[in-house]
Amino acid sequence: MYLLNYLYFLIITLVGLKFLTMKRGVMTNPLNRVQKMVMDGPEMFWVLTFSTGLLAFSAPGVLDLMAIRLMVLEVFCLVGLFICKRSPQWSPAVIFYVLYIIWLVIGFSYTSAPSYGFRVILKYLYPLFIVLFASAAVRDKEVFLKAGVGARVVALISIAVAFIPYIGRLFPGVFWYGTARAINYISMCVFSLALYYYTNEKKKNLLLCVLFMLPCFLWIFRTSIMGTTMALMTFFFFKYRLKSLPVILGIAFMVIIAIFTIPSLREKMFTNSDSVSIEQFQQGEISKDDINSNARFSMWEQLENRFYDGKELIGSGIGSVQHYMYSNVVFGGLKVPHNDYVQMLCDSGIVSVVLYLLTVLTVIIHSFIVYQNSSDIAIKMCAIVAGSSLAGVALTMYTDNVVNYSMATLSYPFGFYGMMLGLIKGKNRKE
């Protein structure tokens, strides 16, 4: 069954190439399903690419099909920037991201693992290419909605495949791993919430918003629970500003209650769940030692001792951590550190973390400013989804390998941000 993924990969690659090079095509209008709308090639390619980021097409064998798919999409996005008649839009956040990539490339000059470093840079490059391409391709709200709704449909299919018995066996390796999907659902959750506030389909979008919250609780993925909580709190802060504080506190309170009252979640959260109570939490008596980190704290400390200490500014070179963990049987055979920020510190030092966090914070702040000042509904939707989803996804990077799944995770907040930049340019052009 896995071999079918080679066929799926070939089909979607050829369709993407066809869309990218088309002068014009026709798709269903997301605002009126009985109408058709004419789109140019880059717009068609963008809708396809953004809609199918959850498709991994992993397959056993010599070829790393997921890595090949990532490289192909990056090449297509780069070529698409030259094909598209519209220019990519730049912002302080995009400039910070470019500086971050430049710093990673500088890491080649002192790394001992250039092949692994190249793979790491490819994963960081994808969200940047997504921002630039989206900002060039998207000028109309219909394209934004078509891409967003398409991504949500694929996410819904992935939920069905995961939870309906036996269906998952028919599609092995088609979708990304459960951890990547759960982080993707953070973006889909807040996108559905935005549609709830700004469209007439209230009930449907509210139900979908709740639906995308459920997998992280059912799978007991603490990382995506944390990320979803942060994204929702940021969303309501965008919308209601200081008036949102009661709502934010309510969300935080409900999550804390869930941690202490849902037995499976409580057992996974604490090393000795029977001796930990919510009263101890209220009194500040729960320490880091009570948290069940699955030995992650120790692993991070050992990695920092090996690759970061004494090289705090620049680290040991891009790809050093992955080379070490793939080439040696360490930490029980783990191949990834489950913390993108620790990997940044070890590979490229504190400079990389500062540049990356500047990128993230600038996206969130810029999105907040745009949301408060724009009167255009589509721009406001893009802004609130980009800022809140990135806040949640960036938080998950502390305890997961989010960059490894950048096609399914980071590309979505950055994609919404890129569409926001493109919509702003389109509105200014019309005015």
C-alpha positions as CSV (number, residue, x, y, z in Angstrom):
1,M,0.0,0.0,0.0
2,Y,2.9,2.4,0.8
3,L,4.0,2.0,-2.8
4,L,0.9,3.9,-4.0
5,N,2.4,7.0,-2.3
6,Y,4.9,7.2,-5.2
7,L,2.0,7.3,-7.6
8,Y,0.2,9.9,-5.5
9,F,3.3,12.0,-5.3
10,L,3.8,11.9,-9.1
11,I,0.2,12.8,-9.7
12,I,0.1,15.8,-7.3
13,T,3.5,17.0,-8.6
14,L,2.4,16.9,-12.2
15,V,-0.9,18.6,-11.4
16,G,1.0,21.3,-9.4
17,L,3.3,21.9,-12.4
18,K,0.3,22.1,-14.7
19,F,-1.4,24.6,-12.5
20,L,1.7,26.7,-12.1
21,T,2.3,27.1,-15.8
22,M,-1.3,27.6,-16.8
23,K,-2.4,31.1,-18.0
24,R,-5.8,30.6,-16.5
25,G,-8.1,28.0,-15.0
26,V,-11.5,27.6,-13.4
27,M,-12.4,26.6,-9.8
28,T,-15.6,26.7,-7.8
29,N,-16.2,30.0,-6.0
30,P,-15.9,29.5,-2.3
31,L,-18.5,32.2,-1.6
32,N,-21.1,30.7,-4.0
33,R,-20.7,27.0,-4.9
34,V,-22.9,27.2,-7.9
35,Q,-20.6,29.8,-9.5
36,K,-17.2,29.3,-11.1
37,M,-14.3,31.8,-10.9
38,V,-11.4,32.3,-13.2
39,M,-7.9,32.1,-11.7
40,D,-4.4,32.4,-13.2
41,G,-1.8,29.7,-12.8
42,P,0.0,30.9,-9.7
43,E,-3.4,31.3,-7.9
44,M,-4.4,27.7,-8.9
45,F,-1.0,26.4,-7.7
46,W,-1.3,28.3,-4.4
47,V,-4.7,26.8,-3.7
48,L,-3.4,23.3,-4.4
49,T,-0.3,23.7,-2.4
50,F,-1.9,25.3,0.7
51,S,-4.7,22.8,0.6
52,T,-2.5,19.7,0.5
53,G,0.3,20.5,3.1
54,L,-1.0,17.6,5.3
55,L,-0.2,15.1,2.6
56,A,3.2,13.6,3.4
57,F,3.3,10.6,1.0
58,S,5.9,8.8,3.1
59,A,7.1,5.4,1.7
60,P,9.7,2.9,2.7
61,G,12.7,2.6,0.5
62,V,16.0,4.3,-0.4
63,L,14.2,7.6,-1.4
64,D,13.0,9.9,1.3
65,L,9.8,10.8,-0.5
66,M,8.7,13.4,2.1
67,A,12.1,15.3,1.7
68,I,11.8,15.1,-2.1
69,R,8.2,16.5,-2.0
70,L,9.5,19.4,0.2
71,M,12.3,20.2,-2.2
72,V,10.0,20.0,-5.2
73,L,7.5,22.4,-3.6
74,E,10.3,24.8,-2.8
75,V,11.5,24.7,-6.4
76,F,8.0,25.3,-7.6
77,C,7.5,28.2,-5.2
78,L,10.8,29.8,-6.3
79,V,10.0,29.3,-10.0
80,G,6.4,30.6,-9.4
81,L,7.8,33.9,-8.0
82,F,9.3,34.5,-11.5
83,I,6.1,33.3,-13.3
84,C,3.7,35.3,-11.3
85,K,3.1,38.8,-12.7
86,R,2.7,40.2,-9.2
87,S,5.6,41.0,-6.9
88,P,6.1,39.4,-3.5
89,Q,5.5,41.7,-0.5
90,W,8.1,42.4,2.0
91,S,7.7,43.3,5.7
92,P,10.0,43.6,8.7
93,A,9.0,40.0,9.7
94,V,10.0,38.7,6.2
95,I,13.3,40.5,6.4
96,F,14.0,39.0,9.9
97,Y,13.3,35.6,8.4
98,V,15.7,36.2,5.5
99,L,18.4,37.3,8.0
100,Y,17.7,34.1,10.0
101,I,18.2,31.9,6.9
102,I,21.4,33.8,6.1
103,W,22.7,33.1,9.6
104,L,21.9,29.4,9.2
105,V,23.8,29.4,5.9
106,I,26.8,31.0,7.6
107,G,26.7,28.0,9.9
108,F,28.0,25.9,7.0
109,S,31.4,27.5,7.5
110,Y,32.0,25.8,10.8
111,T,29.7,22.7,10.8
112,S,31.0,19.2,10.7
113,A,27.7,17.9,9.3
114,P,26.9,19.9,6.1
115,S,24.6,17.2,4.6
116,Y,22.4,17.3,7.7
117,G,22.6,21.1,7.8
118,F,21.3,21.3,4.3
119,R,18.3,19.3,5.3
120,V,17.6,21.5,8.3
121,I,17.8,24.6,6.1
122,L,15.4,23.2,3.6
123,K,12.8,22.7,6.4
124,Y,13.3,26.3,7.5
125,L,13.2,27.7,4.0
126,Y,9.7,26.3,3.2
127,P,7.7,28.7,5.4
128,L,9.7,31.6,3.9
129,F,9.0,30.5,0.4
130,I,5.3,30.1,1.3
131,V,5.1,33.7,2.7
132,L,6.8,35.1,-0.4
133,F,4.7,33.1,-2.9
134,A,1.4,33.7,-1.1
135,S,2.1,37.4,-0.9
136,A,2.7,37.5,-4.7
137,A,-0.1,35.1,-5.8
138,V,-3.0,36.2,-3.6
139,R,-4.8,39.5,-4.3
140,D,-8.4,38.6,-3.9
141,K,-10.5,37.3,-1.0
142,E,-11.9,34.4,-3.0
143,V,-8.4,32.9,-3.5
144,F,-7.7,33.3,0.2
145,L,-11.0,31.5,1.2
146,K,-10.5,28.8,-1.5
147,A,-7.1,28.0,-0.1
148,G,-8.2,28.1,3.5
149,V,-11.3,26.0,3.0
150,G,-9.4,23.5,0.9
151,A,-6.8,23.1,3.7
152,R,-9.6,22.6,6.1
153,V,-11.3,19.9,4.0
154,V,-8.1,17.9,3.8
155,A,-7.7,18.3,7.6
156,L,-11.2,16.9,8.1
157,I,-10.4,14.0,5.8
158,S,-7.3,13.3,7.9
159,I,-9.4,13.3,11.1
160,A,-11.8,10.8,9.5
161,V,-8.9,8.6,8.4
162,A,-7.5,8.7,12.0
163,F,-10.7,7.9,13.9
164,I,-12.9,5.8,11.6
165,P,-11.9,2.2,12.1
166,Y,-10.1,0.5,9.2
167,I,-10.1,3.5,6.9
168,G,-6.6,4.5,8.1
169,R,-5.2,1.2,6.8
170,L,-6.3,2.1,3.3
171,F,-4.1,5.2,3.3
172,P,-0.8,4.3,5.1
173,G,1.7,7.2,5.0
174,V,-0.5,9.5,3.0
175,F,-0.9,12.0,5.8
176,W,1.7,13.3,8.2
177,Y,2.2,11.7,11.7
178,G,-0.3,12.3,14.4
179,T,1.8,14.9,16.1
180,A,2.2,17.0,12.9
181,R,-1.6,16.7,12.2
182,A,-2.5,17.8,15.7
183,I,-0.3,20.9,15.3
184,N,-1.8,21.6,11.9
185,Y,-5.3,21.5,13.5
186,I,-4.3,24.5,15.6
187,S,-4.4,26.7,12.5
188,M,-7.6,25.0,11.2
189,C,-9.2,25.6,14.6
190,V,-8.6,29.3,14.6
191,F,-9.4,29.6,10.9
192,S,-12.8,28.0,11.7
193,L,-13.3,30.4,14.6
194,A,-12.6,33.3,12.3
195,L,-15.1,32.0,9.8
196,Y,-17.6,31.7,12.7
197,Y,-17.2,35.4,13.5
198,Y,-17.1,36.8,9.9
199,T,-19.4,34.6,7.9
200,N,-23.1,33.6,8.1
201,E,-22.3,29.9,8.7
202,K,-22.1,30.2,12.4
203,K,-23.1,26.7,13.6
204,K,-21.0,24.8,11.1
205,N,-17.9,26.8,11.8
206,L,-18.2,26.7,15.5
207,L,-18.7,22.9,15.4
208,L,-15.6,22.6,13.2
209,C,-13.6,24.8,15.6
210,V,-14.5,22.4,18.4
211,L,-13.8,19.4,16.3
212,F,-10.2,20.5,15.6
213,M,-9.6,20.9,19.3
214,L,-10.6,17.3,20.1
215,P,-7.8,15.2,18.6
216,C,-5.1,16.6,20.9
217,F,-7.1,15.7,23.9
218,L,-8.1,12.3,22.6
219,W,-4.6,11.5,21.6
220,I,-3.3,13.1,24.8
221,F,-0.8,15.3,23.0
222,R,0.3,17.8,25.6
223,T,2.2,19.9,23.1
224,S,-0.8,20.5,20.8
225,I,-3.0,21.1,23.8
226,M,-0.6,23.8,24.9
227,G,-0.5,25.3,21.4
228,T,-4.2,25.2,20.9
229,T,-4.7,27.0,24.2
230,M,-2.2,29.7,23.3
231,A,-3.7,30.2,19.9
232,L,-7.3,30.6,21.3
233,M,-6.1,33.1,23.9
234,T,-4.2,35.1,21.3
235,F,-7.3,35.0,19.0
236,F,-9.5,36.5,21.6
237,F,-6.9,39.1,22.6
238,F,-6.8,40.2,18.9
239,K,-10.5,40.5,18.8
240,Y,-11.4,42.0,22.2
241,R,-8.0,43.4,23.4
242,L,-8.0,44.0,27.1
243,K,-11.7,43.1,27.3
244,S,-10.6,39.5,26.5
245,L,-8.8,39.0,29.8
246,P,-11.8,37.2,31.4
247,V,-12.1,34.9,28.4
248,I,-8.4,34.2,28.4
249,L,-8.4,33.4,32.1
250,G,-11.4,31.2,31.5
251,I,-9.7,29.2,28.8
252,A,-6.6,28.8,30.9
253,F,-8.7,27.7,33.9
254,M,-10.6,25.1,31.8
255,V,-7.3,23.6,30.5
256,I,-5.9,23.4,34.0
257,I,-9.1,21.7,35.2
258,A,-8.8,19.2,32.3
259,I,-5.2,18.4,33.2
260,F,-6.1,17.5,36.8
261,T,-9.5,15.9,36.1
262,I,-9.0,13.8,33.0
263,P,-7.2,10.7,34.3
264,S,-5.2,9.8,31.1
265,L,-4.0,13.4,30.7
266,R,-3.1,13.7,34.4
267,E,-1.1,10.5,34.3
268,K,0.8,11.6,31.2
269,M,1.5,15.1,32.7
270,F,3.0,14.1,36.0
271,T,5.6,11.6,37.1
272,N,3.4,10.6,40.1
273,S,-0.1,11.6,39.3
274,D,-1.6,10.2,42.5
275,S,0.4,12.6,44.7
276,V,-0.3,15.7,42.7
277,S,-3.5,17.8,43.2
278,I,-4.9,21.0,41.9
279,E,-4.7,22.4,45.4
280,Q,-0.9,22.0,45.2
281,F,-0.9,23.8,41.9
282,Q,-2.8,26.7,43.4
283,Q,-0.3,26.9,46.3
284,G,2.7,26.8,43.9
285,E,3.9,23.5,45.3
286,I,4.3,21.7,41.9
287,S,7.9,21.9,40.6
288,K,9.7,20.9,37.4
289,D,10.5,17.6,39.0
290,D,6.8,16.7,39.2
291,I,6.4,17.1,35.4
292,N,6.8,13.9,33.3
293,S,9.1,15.1,30.6
294,N,9.9,11.6,29.3
295,A,13.6,12.4,30.1
296,R,13.5,15.4,27.7
297,F,14.9,17.8,30.3
298,S,17.9,15.6,30.8
299,M,18.3,15.1,27.0
300,W,18.2,18.9,26.4
301,E,20.8,19.5,29.1
302,Q,23.2,16.9,27.6
303,L,22.8,18.3,24.1
304,E,23.5,21.8,25.4
305,N,26.5,20.6,27.3
306,R,27.9,19.0,24.2
307,F,27.0,21.6,21.5
308,Y,26.1,24.9,23.1
309,D,28.2,25.5,26.2
310,G,31.3,27.5,25.3
311,K,29.8,28.3,21.9
312,E,26.8,30.2,23.1
313,L,26.9,32.9,20.4
314,I,27.2,30.7,17.2
315,G,26.6,27.1,18.3
316,S,28.4,24.1,16.8
317,G,27.2,24.5,13.2
318,I,24.0,23.8,11.4
319,G,23.0,20.1,11.4
320,S,25.2,19.1,14.4
321,V,22.4,17.9,16.6
322,Q,20.7,15.8,13.9
323,H,24.1,14.3,12.8
324,Y,24.9,13.3,16.4
325,M,21.5,11.7,17.0
326,Y,21.2,9.9,13.7
327,S,24.8,8.6,13.8
328,N,24.8,7.4,17.4
329,V,22.4,5.3,19.5
330,V,21.7,7.9,22.2
331,F,18.7,8.8,24.4
332,G,17.1,5.4,23.9
333,G,17.4,5.7,20.1
334,L,15.7,9.0,19.6
335,K,16.6,10.8,16.4
336,V,15.2,14.3,17.3
337,P,15.5,16.4,20.4
338,H,11.8,17.3,20.8
339,N,12.7,21.0,21.1
340,D,13.4,23.1,18.1
341,Y,14.7,26.0,20.3
342,V,17.3,23.7,21.9
343,Q,18.3,22.5,18.4
344,M,18.7,26.1,17.3
345,L,20.8,26.9,20.3
346,C,23.1,23.9,19.8
347,D,23.3,24.3,16.0
348,S,23.5,28.1,15.5
349,G,23.7,29.7,18.9
350,I,21.7,32.4,20.6
351,V,21.9,34.6,17.5
352,S,19.6,32.1,15.7
353,V,17.0,32.0,18.5
354,V,16.9,35.8,18.7
355,L,16.4,36.2,15.0
356,Y,13.8,33.5,14.8
357,L,11.8,34.8,17.8
358,L,12.1,38.3,16.3
359,T,10.5,36.9,13.2
360,V,7.7,35.2,15.1
361,L,7.0,38.2,17.3
362,T,7.0,40.6,14.4
363,V,4.5,38.5,12.5
364,I,2.2,38.5,15.5
365,I,2.6,42.2,16.2
366,H,2.2,43.1,12.5
367,S,-0.9,40.9,12.3
368,F,-2.4,42.5,15.4
369,I,-1.8,46.0,14.0
370,V,-3.4,45.1,10.7
371,Y,-6.3,43.5,12.4
372,Q,-7.0,46.6,14.5
373,N,-6.7,49.1,11.6
374,S,-8.1,47.3,8.6
375,S,-11.8,47.5,7.6
376,D,-11.5,44.7,5.0
377,I,-13.1,41.5,6.4
378,A,-10.8,39.2,4.4
379,I,-7.6,41.0,5.6
380,K,-8.9,41.0,9.2
381,M,-9.5,37.2,9.0
382,C,-6.1,36.6,7.5
383,A,-4.5,38.7,10.2
384,I,-6.2,37.2,13.2
385,V,-5.6,33.6,11.9
386,A,-1.9,34.3,11.1
387,G,-1.1,35.9,14.4
388,S,-3.0,33.6,16.7
389,S,-2.0,30.3,14.9
390,L,1.6,31.3,14.9
391,A,1.5,32.1,18.6
392,G,0.2,28.6,19.2
393,V,2.5,26.8,16.8
394,A,5.6,28.7,18.0
395,L,4.9,27.5,21.5
396,T,4.7,23.9,20.4
397,M,8.3,24.2,19.1
398,Y,9.4,24.1,22.8
399,T,8.4,20.5,23.2
400,D,8.2,19.0,19.7
401,N,10.0,18.8,16.3
402,V,7.7,21.2,14.6
403,V,10.3,22.3,12.0
404,N,10.6,18.6,10.8
405,Y,6.9,18.9,9.8
406,S,7.1,22.4,8.5
407,M,5.1,21.5,5.4
408,A,2.1,20.6,7.6
409,T,2.7,23.0,10.6
410,L,4.7,26.2,10.2
411,S,3.7,26.7,6.6
412,Y,0.1,27.4,7.6
413,P,0.5,30.4,10.0
414,F,3.1,31.8,7.6
415,G,0.8,31.1,4.6
416,F,-2.0,33.1,6.2
417,Y,0.5,35.9,6.9
418,G,1.6,35.9,3.3
419,M,-2.0,36.0,2.1
420,M,-2.6,38.9,4.4
421,L,0.3,40.8,2.8
422,G,-1.0,40.0,-0.7
423,L,-4.6,41.1,0.2
424,I,-3.3,44.4,1.6
425,K,-1.4,45.0,-1.7
426,G,-4.5,44.1,-3.7
427,K,-6.8,46.4,-1.7
428,N,-4.3,49.3,-2.1
429,R,-4.1,48.7,-5.8
430,K,-7.9,48.8,-6.2
431,E,-8.1,52.0,-4.2
